Amino acid sequence: MAKRLNTIIIVPHSKADFLKFSFSSRSFFLGLGVVILGLILSVIAIGYTGQAVGRRAKLEELQRQNRELEQTNTRLENAVAEVQARLDEFEERASRLALATGIESGSGQDGALGGHGEHVSAGGPYNRVLESPRELETQGDLIARRLQAVQDVLETQDTRLISTPSIAPVMGIITDGFGRRKDPFTGRTAFHRGLDLSARRGTPIKAPADGVVVFAARNGGMGRMVRISHGFGYTTVYGHLSKIEVKPGDQIHRGDEIGLVGNTGRSTGSHLHYEVHVDGKAVNPLYYILDAY
């Protein structure tokens, strides 16, 4: 049986010759299958190429992000190192202040002077913190509490200084000192608990330290009298005033005028009787006058 052939004739308009193609049905379908397979393979190749391009773009993006993270990490490490260096500097300053204020290592400041099982204090062991924000925050808190403890000590010392009598309440001649003497009225030996400072009547009397007026009125033989509590166990007394210029409850600062020299009460002349008491006991006022005598 003869093979069936299919013929395709192509006749161009520009010339008389024509093209003639003859092929069998089997060849046609085989060629068609090859074309379809080629198209399928082309689509698959294009898809794979697109995925490869996408993966490459994603890889490049990840590499870019990784470089940025490395740069950020480097900046963070530098910042942490700078913070650590500042904390070390603050720790050294805190140690100097602790020494200056007498705060000792392991003095039981309720953790204010140490942490992490070691005391962070003057002369004591010092644990460098791990370079993490949490540890740096802990280190900063410890130093802050320590500096607060030092500040509290300094403030207490400062308050003690301004509360300690240190200037003469009035400038005058000492007519009677502290201690045993002959009483000018009875002629008998008696203990004199203060200084008698002779001065002109009306001379201003200055407070020798900060404090609070606790008494301001007449008081028997002391005449017009003022008593000031300065805290820290210090109390001062002023007798024989001609005028009182303060009242109980007044806040007094060193140098404030509290009254005028006079001759009231049991007195033989114009003068100020001045006493200093420490923890309820009279002491020699000369020990607390630094600007005269």
Secondary structure, 3 states (H helix, E strand, C coil): CCCCEEEEEECCCCCCCCEEEEEEHHHHHHHHHHHHHHHHHHHHHHHHHHHHHHHHHHHHHHHHHHHHHHHHHHHHHHHHHHHHHHHHHHHHHHHHHHHHHCCCCCCCCCCCCEECCEECCCCCCCCCCCCCHHHHHHHHHHHHHHHHHHHHHHHHHHHHHHHCCCCCCCCCEEEECCEEEECCCCCCEEEECCEEEECCCCCEEECCCCEEEEEEEECHHHCEEEEEEEECCEEEEEEEEEEECCCCCCEECCCCEEEEEECCCCCCCCEEEEEEEECCEEECHHHHCCCCC
